[in-house]
Amino acid sequence: MPKSKLFPRKHTNPFTWCGAIICAIIAIAVIITGIVVFVGYLVIRPKVPFISVTYAHLDRFDYDQASLLTTQVTIVVKFENDNARAHASFYDASFIAGFHGVEIAELVADPFDVGKNSSVELNYLVESTPIPLGPEVGDIADMSIKENYVTLDLKGTARTRWRVWILGSVKFWLHMNCGLHFFMNGSSTDLYCSTRSK
């Protein structure tokens, strides 16, 4: 009759149990955090702050026989925070005003905060020294004067950061790339220039 061997039962190492318990606690914490963040997002509905041009006026646009362009433009830029429960910060704001690829001036702003559901407007007086234009861009400047219609470009970026309840700090890049259209009397037309999509 064959003899059966009895093998001693192996007990699970206490360190293994501790590791399993810690992993389970971490998994539960991650799940709960995810649920809280998701519910918080649904309740708060955070919105990305945005930047837009609310006013623009062409004060001067001269192109002389020496192929020199001199311009002056008044631009009002609005930094808006639509969040009712969070302050927003804007920083690294830099925009280039140009004429068909020729830089006229740079618009910059020091970092600043915008309160909940509020906005801040910055007034820029964009003035250029006489800028020499090449033949192609010079022809466009001459034609703009004759047709009583001038288009300037406004391109650039800014960064925004805001803290949303327990969701933490949220950061975004804002990009602006649009045209500012003017009649030669200085008034703007079809003014829509914003980092927010239409």
VOGU-3710 file (C-alpha; in Angstrom, 3 decimals, decimal comma):
1> mpksklfprk> 0,000/0,000/0,000  1,576/3,261/-1,062  2,340/5,707/1,640  1,023/9,230/1,320  3,195/12,110/2,338  1,835/14,977/4,307  3,150/18,397/3,295  3,014/21,221/5,819  0,602/24,059/4,861  2,452/27,207/3,898
11> htnpftwcga> 1,213/30,401/5,524  1,124/33,687/3,565  3,893/36,031/4,533  2,595/38,966/6,648  4,464/41,405/4,389  2,499/40,083/1,406  -0,774/40,714/3,253  0,345/44,210/4,175  1,293/44,936/0,557  -2,085/43,668/-0,691
21> iicaiiaiav> -3,972/45,772/1,860  -1,989/48,908/0,962  -2,622/48,353/-2,767  -6,343/47,900/-2,098  -6,470/51,119/-0,050  -4,639/53,043/-2,804  -6,995/51,664/-5,472  -10,059/52,670/-3,426  -8,593/56,137/-2,812  -7,931/56,621/-6,549
31> iitgivvfvg> -11,483/55,563/-7,405  -12,992/57,883/-4,788  -10,787/60,782/-5,940  -11,841/60,186/-9,544  -15,514/60,215/-8,580  -15,099/63,407/-6,528  -13,228/65,167/-9,348  -15,835/64,102/-11,916  -18,745/65,232/-9,736  -16,918/68,482/-8,946
41> ylvirpkvpf> -16,399/69,131/-12,660  -20,096/68,505/-13,389  -21,132/70,842/-10,574  -18,684/73,677/-11,277  -18,392/73,375/-15,081  -15,073/75,285/-15,257  -14,620/77,521/-18,301  -11,367/78,481/-19,953  -10,712/82,232/-19,514  -10,288/84,073/-22,802
51> isvtyahldr> -8,920/87,234/-24,385  -10,602/89,433/-26,975  -10,220/92,810/-28,659  -13,190/94,975/-27,723  -12,140/98,197/-29,464  -9,719/99,168/-32,201  -9,147/102,494/-33,950  -6,641/103,320/-36,674  -5,257/106,688/-35,593  -2,657/106,975/-38,354
61> fdydqasllt> -1,621/105,128/-41,497  0,877/106,957/-43,684  2,906/105,521/-46,539  5,214/108,019/-48,203  7,288/108,194/-51,388  10,363/106,939/-49,516  8,512/103,627/-48,970  8,226/104,276/-45,243  5,123/103,214/-43,302  4,095/105,049/-40,131
71> tqvtivvkfe> 1,143/103,795/-38,123  -0,626/104,374/-34,857  -3,456/102,191/-33,561  -5,479/102,219/-30,349  -6,393/98,706/-29,216  -8,365/97,672/-26,127  -7,785/94,065/-25,075  -10,175/92,388/-22,641  -9,033/89,543/-20,355  -12,154/87,722/-19,192
81> ndnarahasf> -12,815/85,075/-16,542  -16,299/83,544/-16,800  -15,810/81,226/-13,813  -18,143/82,127/-10,952  -16,140/80,124/-8,402  -12,518/80,670/-9,359  -10,026/83,517/-9,761  -7,861/83,443/-12,904  -4,313/84,582/-13,544  -2,976/85,760/-16,904
91> ydasfiagfh> 0,756/85,809/-17,615  3,315/85,604/-20,435  0,977/87,682/-22,618  2,646/88,843/-25,829  0,977/89,873/-29,084  2,492/91,225/-32,291  0,652/93,835/-34,339  1,743/93,714/-37,962  0,966/94,653/-41,525  1,157/91,727/-43,961
101> gveiaelvad> 4,060/90,108/-42,161  5,851/93,335/-41,217  6,003/93,828/-37,436  4,656/97,153/-36,210  4,787/96,737/-32,427  4,593/94,213/-29,610  1,807/94,297/-27,016  2,821/92,856/-23,639  1,355/92,771/-20,141  2,751/92,012/-16,700
111> pfdvgknssv> 1,114/89,066/-14,866  -2,189/89,962/-13,193  -5,260/88,329/-11,652  -8,905/88,564/-12,695  -11,607/87,962/-10,099  -14,456/85,490/-10,252  -16,868/86,161/-13,106  -15,012/89,369/-13,934  -12,759/90,958/-16,561  -9,914/93,439/-16,979
121> elnylvestp> -9,376/95,718/-19,985  -5,943/96,954/-21,040  -5,559/99,954/-23,343  -2,684/99,852/-25,829  -1,475/102,744/-27,946  0,407/100,941/-30,708  2,748/103,348/-32,458  5,493/102,527/-34,950  8,582/104,364/-36,004  8,816/104,738/-39,808
131> iplgpevgdi> 9,139/101,208/-41,189  10,735/100,596/-44,612  8,565/98,348/-46,779  9,629/96,155/-49,633  8,027/96,617/-53,064  5,357/93,921/-52,572  4,152/95,073/-49,148  4,557/98,690/-50,262  2,138/98,043/-53,124  -0,352/96,588/-50,606
141> admsikenyv> -0,018/99,691/-48,414  -0,538/101,980/-51,400  -3,562/99,961/-52,555  -5,010/99,988/-49,017  -4,933/103,777/-48,973  -6,532/104,019/-52,407  -9,249/101,507/-51,510  -9,909/103,131/-48,121  -9,480/99,777/-46,363  -6,579/98,583/-44,168
151> tldlkgtart> -6,047/95,219/-42,499  -3,595/94,773/-39,633  -2,665/91,431/-38,088  -2,698/90,618/-34,380  -0,984/87,378/-33,390  0,337/86,025/-30,127  -0,150/83,906/-27,050  -0,822/84,174/-23,340  -1,064/81,726/-20,499  -3,862/81,443/-17,968
161> rwrvwilgsv> -4,083/79,603/-14,689  -6,973/79,202/-12,285  -7,747/77,084/-9,251  -11,027/75,183/-9,354  -12,148/73,975/-5,909  -10,532/70,568/-5,175  -9,754/70,014/-8,851  -6,529/71,918/-8,307  -4,733/74,399/-10,542  -5,610/74,310/-14,242
171> kfwlhmncgl> -3,355/75,883/-16,898  -3,978/76,689/-20,555  -2,244/78,397/-23,466  -4,390/80,986/-25,245  -3,670/81,671/-28,922  -4,774/84,727/-30,891  -4,474/85,057/-34,666  -6,819/87,483/-36,360  -7,128/90,509/-38,592  -8,155/94,013/-37,561
181> hffmngsstd> -9,992/95,753/-40,411  -10,222/99,541/-40,693  -11,532/102,239/-42,949  -9,113/105,085/-43,561  -11,165/107,361/-41,280  -9,946/105,084/-38,473  -13,113/103,205/-37,626  -12,941/99,416/-37,405  -15,209/97,020/-39,247  -16,014/93,322/-38,774
191> lycstrsk> -14,211/93,428/-35,444  -13,936/89,917/-34,071  -10,593/89,054/-32,548  -10,563/86,535/-29,709  -8,856/83,441/-28,340  -12,328/81,895/-28,055  -13,711/80,048/-31,053  -16,783/81,482/-32,742
//
